[in-house]
Amino acid sequence: MLNPYFLMAILYVSLAVLTALDASLTSLNLLPWFNGLRWLRVHLITLGVLTEVAFGLLPGLVAARAGQSRPRTRWDIWFSLNAGLLILLIGIPLINATLIIAGGTLVFIAAGLLWLQLTRLPTKISSIGTSAGRKFYLAGLGYLLVGIIVGTGLWLGWGQALHIAVPIEVHIHANSFGFMALLFAGLLVDLYPDFARRPLAWPRSITPIFWMMTLGALGLVLYPWLHSLWFAVPGLILHLGATIWLLLNVVKPLWGDRRAWTPGMWHLVTAYVWVLVPILVTPWIIFEILPGHLQIAVDQNAPQALIYGWVLQFGYALLPYVFARVLLPSQTARLGGNWFSLITVHLGGIFIWISIFSQTFQATLHGIGYAFWVVSALPILLEMWRIVRTGLARIERNELTSLSDPVAVGDRT
């Protein structure tokens, strides 16, 4: 059966590309600007693509690592997630508080139900081994719940009630350094031996990496919450250290093997460049070294560069691989992407960051950056549609074969 979450993920990738095209055209003054679309673009990837893939993949992945069969699709979770996302797609551009609260509540319910589902899955150790990424997924979903509460509360004044100094930064940090970073780390830990065909460099480092990343994310969430450098500095050090340690685990086994360095592998590894850039810029903001107008520009554009440069690019590599594993089990799955997507996605991030520091040509550079992101996604979309089309044809052939088999028909009757 085709995973319904994956079809929705393709839809949201397509919408993210269209909104990036809108951003390019509006920055170049070819289209009028639409209020609220800046944050809608981010949420199409984080809440749209990322959550659809996570919700569709994680239960089966955790169960498979424990030697269990894939759990049945929880339609209550699917409905809550997609109804909430649909309401948010309407509410965010309109900046309608009622719709945003309703949508956020439904997504919160879906995330909570998934967290409970993952905790209840069996932990029996099989010949494959337990899911080392499971603890990353659970912690990441915990941060997602915090991000949803704070993000929804932006429209209800919960920031004051919870004594949050900068609610929007708490929301962003919980989702990016908490949910997304931990989710990606877990996926690398669980899937790397499969697509790289070799183990991580230091498997025993996974647990300390988990705690460093989890506590680092906590510090980065508490910093804007309490506006205290006592949390910012150790949070940055722990999170950055864990990220670099994880990447070394990925890179070291491939060192010297030129055939292993496919465009997809480059996508996975170099995507983290766009995590390191804002982390390195953060001290300049914390200690107010940057002029006021540059701090505003960074606040407005850095999340876009982070999401398109890191999150979407990580998806460029992993989405086609996961789709192929599920829909084309008889074929060898490979990481997605090509040299064109790799070059253009990084050019998009470079132009966005240059635009931040160039007041004179900011709009033009901004438009060029988004244009590069649009064209970088086209090969990935075509690859995913090819996999889905081939997979659906395979399923249809199997069903027709089953229907024409008198034994199979007799079994059903």
N, C-alpha and C positions, 0 to 999 in steps of 0.2 A: 504494500500500500504506500502511495506517495505521501510523504510527510507534509501535512498542511502548513506547518510553520515555514518550511523552505520556500513554498510558493509565495507566501506573504513576504519573505525576505527579499525575493527577486523584485516584488512590487515596490518595496521601500528603497531598494538600491536604485531602481529606475526613477523613483520620485526624487531621491537625493541628487541624481545626475541632472534632472530637469530643474531643480531649484538652484543648483550650481550654475546652470546655464542662465537662469534668471538673474543671478547675482552678477554674472559676467556682463550681461546685456544692460542691466541697470547701472552698473558702475561705468560703463562706456556711454551712458546716456542714450541708449537705444530703446530702452523701455522705462516706463515710470516706476519709481520705487514703491513697493508694497510694504506697509507697516507690519512688523512682526515676523517677516520671513527669515530674518537673520537667525533667530532662535529656532524657527521651524526647521531650517536646514540641518542644524546640529541634532535636533531630536529625531529627524527622519533616520539618521544613522545610529544614534545611541539607543533610542527607545524603539525605533523601527527595525532596522537591519539587525542590530546587535542582539536585542532581546528575542526576536523571532528565531534567530539561529541558536541562541543559548537555550531557549525553552524547548526547541525541537530536538536539540542534540544531546543535552546533558543527561536526561534520564536514561536514554539508551546507552550512552557512553559509560556512565557509572555502573550500570547493570552489566554491560559486556565485560568490564574489567573485573567484575566479581564472578564471571562465568555464568551469569543469569541471562535469560531471554529479555528482549526489549519490552519494557512496560507498555501497556496499551495507552493510546493517546488520551490524555485527560481533557475532555472537551469543555469542562467547566473552566479549566485554566486557559485554554485556547480562546474561549469566548470572552472571558474577563479581560485578557490581554488585548485582543483585537478590537473589542468594543471600546476599551479605554483609549487605545491609540487612535481610533477613528474620531472619537470625541475631541481628543487633543489636536488632531489635524485641523479641526474646525475652530477650536477655541483659541489656539496660539496665534494664528494670523489676525483673528478678530480681537485678541487680547480680552477675551470674555472670561471673567473670573469664575462664573458658575460652571461653564463648560470645562475649564481647566481643572477645577476642583473635582468635578464628576469623573473626568478622564483619569486624573491622577489617582483617585480612589480605586478605580477599577484595576489600573495597572499595579497598584500597591497590593490589592487582593491577589492578583495573579502571581506576583513575585513571592508573596507569602506562602501561597499554596505550593509553588514550585520548591521553595525552601523546605517545606514540610515533606514533600514527596522525596526529595533527595536524602533527607535524614532517615526516612523509613525504608529506603532501598536496602537490600541485604548486603552485608559486608563480607560474605564468605570469600576466602582467598582461593582462587583457582590457579590453574597452570599459568594463566596470563598474569595474575597478580591483582591486587586491589587497585582502585583508581587513586593514584597519588595526587591527582588534581582535585579530588572531591573536596578537600578542606579549603582549597582556593575558591571553588564555586560557592560553597556555603558562606564563607566570609565575604565574598564579592556581592552576593545577593543581600547580605546584611547591610552593606554599604549602600546598595541600591535602594533599600527600604528607607534608609536615612535620607538619601538624596531626594526621594519622592516626597517624603514628609516635608522637608525644608522647601523644596521647589513649589509644592502645592501651597504651602503656608505663606509663600511670598504674597499671595493675593488675599490672605486673611489676617495679616499682621502677626503671624506666629513668631516672627523673628524677635519682636519685643517681648512676647510672653515667655519665650525660651531663652531670652537674654543673649541672642546671637548678634554679634557686632556687625558682620557683613554676610547676610543670608545667601546672597547670590553666589559668593565664593565658596561657601560651605556646600551649596548644592552642586557646583561644578566639581569641586575637589572630591566629594563623596562619590560622584558618578565616574570621574576620570581616574583619579589615583586609587580609588577604592574598587568600585565595581568592575570597570573595564580592565584595569591593570591586573587585578587578581584573576579575572576570567581568562584573559589572554595567557597569563602565566600557567594556569591550570591546563589550558588546551595544549600549550607547548609541552608541558610535562607529560601529558597523556598521549599526545599524538606524534611527538617527535620521533620516537623509536619506529613508528610505522612509516612515516613519509621520508625520513632520513635513512631508514634501514640500519640503524646503529643506536646504541644507548646514549644518553646524555653523558657529558664528561665526568661529572661527579654526582651520581644518583643520591648519595647520602647528604648532599647539600640542599636537597629540596625542602626539608623541614626548616632549617634555619632561614632559607630564602623566604619561605611562607611567613614566618614570624617577623622577619625584618620588613617585608612588604606590607603586612597587615598593620603592624605598629607604626610604620612610616606613614601609611595612609591615615591612621588615626591622628598622628601629629599634624598632618596637613589639613585635616578636617577641623581639628580643635584650634589651629592657629587663627583662621578667620572667625571662628565661633567666639573665642575669648580674646582675640586680637593680642596674642602673646607670643613673643619670639621664643619663649621657652619651649613651645611646641613646634614652631616652624623649623628651626635649625636642626634638631634631632630628627624630625620627620623627613626633611629633605635628605639628610645623610643616610638614614635607614632605607628610604625608598630608592634613592639613586644607587646605593650600594647593592641592594637586592636585585635591581634591574640589570646592572652591569654583570653581577654574578650569574644571573640567569642567562644572559646573552653569551657569556663565556662558556657556559655549559652547552649552548647550542653551536657555537662557532668552533670550539677546540676539536671536536671529533671530525669536522669537515676540513680542517686546515690541511692544505696541500692536495686536496682532492678536487681538482678543477671540474670534474664532471658533476660533482654534487652541487656546485654553485650555479644552479639554474636561476632564471629570472624570478621564479616563485620564492626560492630561498633568499635571494637578495631582497625581495619585497618584505619578507618576514623580519629579517635582521635590520635592514636600513629604515624600516618604519619607525623604529625606536629613536632615530635621530630627532624626530619631531616631538618626542617626549622629552628628550634631553634639552632641546632648545628653550622651551618655556621654563624648565627647572633651573637652567643656568641664568635665565633672565629674572627669575623670581627674587633673588637677593637684591637686585637693583630696585625692584618695586618695594620690597619689604623695608629697605633702609632709605627709601625715597631719594635715590640717586638720580633717577630719570626725571626730566621736566614733567610738569603736570599734563601737558597735551600728549606727550608720548606714553605716559601711564594710561591715559584714557584710550589711546589707539591700541595699546597692547591688550587692555581689558576687552576691547571690542573685537579684535581680530585673532588674538592668540587661540581662543577656543576653536575657531574655524580651522586654523592651520593644524591644530592638534587632532581634531576629528577627521578631517580629510587626509592629512598626511600620515597619521598613525593608525587610527581605527579603521578607516575605509581601506587603506593600503594593506593592513593586516588581513582584512577580508578579501582583498584581491587574491592573495595567496591561498587562504584557507577555504573560502567558500566553494570554488570549483572542486577542490580536493574532497571536501565533505560531501558535496552533491554527487560526485562520481562514485564515492564509496557506497553511498546509499542506493543510487539509482542504477549504477552500472557495476554491480559486484563482480562480474566476470572479467572486467577490464582492470588494468593497473592504474590506480588513481595517481595523479601528480598534482603538485602545487600549481595554482593558477598564475596567470600573468605572462607577459613577454617583455622584450627589451623596450618596446615602444611605451607600454604602460608604466614600466619602471622609470624611464627617463622623464616622461611627461608629468607623472604624479609628483616627482621631486621638484621639477621646475615650477609646478603650481605652488608648492610650499615656499620655495625661494622667493617668488614674486610677491606672495602675500606678506612675507616678513620684510622684504625691501619696502613695500608700500607703507608699512607701519612707520618707517623712519624717513619717508619722503612726502612732505606735505604738498609739494608742488605737483607731483605726478601720482599722488596716492590713488585717485579713482581709476586712472588708466592702468596702473600696475595691478591694482585689485582686480580689475576686469580681466586682464591677461592671465593672472593666477587662476581664477575660476575657470577660464576657458581651457587651460591646460588640464585641470582636474576633470572637466567634462570629457575631453578626448581620451584621457587616460583610462576612464571607466568603460569606454565603448568595447574594447577587446574582451574585457571581463564579462560584460553583459552578454555578448555574443557567445562566449564560451559556456556560460551558465545555461543559456537558452538551448544551445546544442545538446548539452548533457541532459537537460529536462526533456527535450523532444525525443532524444534517443531512448531515454529511460521510460517515458510514457509509451513509446512504440513497443518496447520490450514487454512492459506490463500488459499491454493490449494483446500482443501475440500470445503470451502465456494464458490469458483469460480465454482467448479463442480456442487455443489448444485444449484447455481444460474442458470447455463446453463441447468440443467435438469428440472428446474421449468418452465412450459409453461407460467405461468402468468408473470414471470420475463422476459422471452424471448419476450413475446408479448409486454411488456412495452418498451423494447429496440428497437423493430421493429416498 
